[in-house]
Amino acid sequence: MTGLPLCPGCRTRTRRPGAYLCSPCWGALSPAARGRLSERGPRALARLRALHAALVDGVALGQIRIRP
């Protein structure tokens, strides 16, 4: 066990500190979703919550849409 948190996308690989997902799962997101999740600002936490909600709902990584 490495002590790093598991990726919420695949739950099999670890993600590096400060990352939302492991590298393969991050790459599976659409470019638009990655761009929006990379934005900082007052809506950043809401976008992260939207990502986690989509993962809980079983939405495929490539189909996840994140609002600005």
Secondary structure as UniProt FT lines:
FT   TURN            8..10
FT   TURN            17..18
FT   HELIX           23..28
FT   HELIX           31..38
FT   TURN            42..43
FT   HELIX           44..56
FT   TURN            57..58
FT   HELIX           61..63
//
